[in-house]
Amino acid sequence: MLNSSPQAGAFAAYKKAATETARPERLLIMLFDGGIKFLFQAQSALAEKDYEKANNLMIKVQEILWTLMDTLNFEQGGDIAKNLYSLYSFYRREVMQANIEKNGERLIPVLKFFQSYRETWTKAALKAMAEKDK
């Protein structure tokens, strides 16, 4: 079984170390990457009528959205943080509804959101890192 192999254990340890030592900007992008990956996989699982797999993947997307909501700083972020919280909450509910309905079409706007915001956060992270390096 692959998960019990030494390579799988080494990869899991590497992933854990990478996330524990990554800059906050990088962690945010990693969350969006995970959301995109799991949404594509959930759509495929729904198309194949593998509802258990789709459920597990959509739960992962919901957890990512909860994490995004939890990382917001309302004191520093003000209205932007409040708006992001509402947006993340809306898409979390959409994923929940897609899961209930077993409807992959409902995941399309969520996927587009993840892709768009991943691009936005990547540009912001690159700009922030460039300014730190000056």
VENSUL-V108445 format. One record per residue. N is the residue number from 0. SS is DSSP state (A for helix, B for strand, O for the rest). PSI is psi as a letter, one per 30 degrees, with the letter a starting at -180 (999 if undefined). D_FIRST is the distance of its C-alpha to the first C-alpha in whole Angstrom. Layout:
# VENSUL-V108445
n = [N;N]
ss = [SS;SS]
psi = [PSI;PSI]
d_first = [D_FIRST;D_FIRST]
This chain:
# VENSUL-V108445
n = [0;1;2;3;4;5;6;7;8;9;10;11;12;13;14;15;16;17;18;19;20;21;22;23;24;25;26;27;28;29;30;31;32;33;34;35;36;37;38;39;40;41;42;43;44;45;46;47;48;49;50;51;52;53;54;55;56;57;58;59;60;61;62;63;64;65;66;67;68;69;70;71;72;73;74;75;76;77;78;79;80;81;82;83;84;85;86;87;88;89;90;91;92;93;94;95;96;97;98;99;100;101;102;103;104;105;106;107;108;109;110;111;112;113;114;115;116;117;118;119;120;121;122;123;124;125;126;127;128;129;130;131;132;133]
ss = [O;A;A;A;O;A;A;A;A;A;A;A;A;A;A;A;A;A;A;A;A;O;O;A;A;A;A;A;A;A;A;A;A;A;A;A;A;A;A;A;A;A;A;A;A;A;A;O;O;O;A;A;A;A;A;A;A;A;A;A;A;A;A;A;A;A;A;A;A;A;O;O;O;A;A;A;A;A;A;A;A;A;A;A;A;A;A;A;A;A;A;A;A;A;A;A;A;A;A;A;A;O;O;A;A;A;A;A;A;A;A;A;A;A;A;A;A;A;A;A;A;A;A;A;A;A;A;A;A;A;A;A;O;O]
psi = [k;e;f;g;l;e;e;e;e;e;e;e;e;e;e;e;e;e;e;f;f;l;l;e;e;e;e;e;e;e;e;e;e;e;e;e;e;e;e;e;e;e;e;e;e;e;e;g;h;i;e;e;e;e;e;e;e;e;e;e;e;e;e;e;e;e;e;e;e;f;f;k;j;f;e;e;f;b;e;e;e;e;e;e;e;e;e;e;e;e;e;e;e;e;e;e;e;e;e;e;f;h;j;f;e;f;f;e;e;e;e;e;e;e;e;e;f;e;e;e;e;e;e;e;e;e;e;e;e;e;e;e;f;999]
d_first = [0;4;6;6;7;11;11;10;12;15;15;15;18;19;19;21;23;24;25;27;29;30;33;34;35;31;30;32;31;27;27;29;26;24;26;27;23;22;26;25;21;23;26;24;22;26;27;24;25;22;23;21;19;22;23;20;21;25;24;23;26;28;27;27;31;32;31;33;36;35;36;39;42;45;48;47;46;48;49;46;43;45;45;41;40;42;40;36;37;39;35;33;35;35;31;32;34;32;29;32;33;30;32;30;34;34;32;34;36;33;32;35;36;32;33;37;36;34;36;39;37;36;40;41;38;39;43;42;41;44;46;45;45;48]
